[in-house]
Amino acid sequence: MMMKTMMLLAIAAVCISAAPAGVTNRHVLMSIYDALNDTMKHLPEKVFLHNLRVEGHLACTSEFFCQTLKELGTLSGLSGPKYEPFRTDKELIRNLNVFNSRHHNTTCPVADNSNSIELYGFLTDLKKCLQMKIRNKK
């Protein structure tokens, strides 16, 4: 019994110390960026998402990140190894959720742009926004 109690206390200590309570926004953004770099190496072909550019311009607002999460969420239910990084339990989507929960507390608006963009271009836009946000968080 004493051994079980000690094990439970040890596991609890590890879980508490691993909690992301002190994780900064910059750290979350950098985690998203790293996961995005890994994801972009092995993308499925012929996948199109809504283009989130407004009148051809990239607006890196909280709404952009919220809409990005919503768009990438459409890929989470697809099967195959190339869609694996877009599952909700994977680092890219999980950290986008964390960032959005800190910066966007309402339902994000539906992308009003009917233009589509290939997945690589979509993720390149996300990468540009992440780079800008990371630079501004220093």
N, C-alpha and C positions, 0 to 999 in steps of 0.2 A: 504494500500500500504506500509506504514511504517513497519507494522508487518511482511509482506512478505519479505521485504528487510532484516530485522533483522534476520529472520529465515534462509534466504539464507546465510547471513554472518556467522551465528553460525554453519551451516552445513559445510560451506567451511573451517572454522577454525578447526573443528573436522577432516575433511578429510586431511587437510594439516598436522596436528599434527600426524596423523596415518600413513603417508607416510613412507615407509621403507628406506628413503634416508640414514639414519645413521646406518642402520642395518649392523653389521659386518658379515664376512664370518663365524665366529665361531657360531654366533647366528643362522644363516641360517642352518648350519650343525646340530646344536642341535635341531632345529625345525624338520628337516628331520628325525633325530634319534628318537625323541619322536613320530612323526607320524608313523614311521616304527614299533616301539614297539606296538602301538595300532593296526596297520594293521596286524601284525603277529599273533595276538590272534585269528583271524577269517579268515583264508585263505581258498580259494577254493581248493579242492583236484584235483589231476591229471592234474595240469597245468604245462607245461614245457616251459622253455625259453632257449635261447642260453646260454651256459656256457661261461662266460667272462674271465675265468682263462686262462692264457697263459702258455702252457706246464705244467699245474697243479699248477701254482703259481698265486697268487692274486696280480695284479698290480693296485694300487689305484691311477691311473693317471687321468688327466682331461678327457682323452678318455674313461676311464672306466665309469665315471659318465655320460658322454654323451651317451654312448652305453646303460647304465642302463636305462636312461630316454627313449631311443628309444624302448628298450625291454618292459618296463612297459607300454609304450604307446600302445602296441598291445593289452593290456588288457582293455584299457579305453573304447573301443567300445562294450565290452561284457556286457550283461545285467545280473542283479541279485544283491542282496545286498552284496554278497561277493566280487564283483568287484567294488563296490562303491568307496573304497579308491584310486582306480587307475584312476579315472576320472580326467581330466585335471584341473578342478576347485577345486580339493581337496588339502589339505595341503601337502601331500607327493609329488605329482607331481608338484604342484605349486612351492614349495621350491627347488625341483631338477632343475626346469627351471631357477629359480633365480640364483642358484649356477652355473649352466652351462653357463648362460649368462655372468657371471663374469669371467669365467675361460676357456671357449672354444668358440672362436669366429668364427670357421669354421664348416662346416658340419662334423659330426663325421664319422669315417670309419665304414664300415659294419663289424659286428663281423665275423671274419674269421674261427671261431671254429664251426664245425658242430655238436659238442656234445651238448646234451641237459641236463638241470638240472631242478629238480623240483623247483617250486616257492619258497618253504621254504628255500631250500639251496641257491637259488639265492639271496633272501633277507638277509640271514645270511651273505653271502659274502659282500653285501652292508653294513650291520651293522658293520662288521669288518673294512671296509674301513672308515666308518664314525667315528668309535672310534679312529682309527689311526689319521685321519685328525683333529679331535677335540683336541686330546692330543698335536698335533704339533702346533696348533693355539694358545696355551696359551701364 
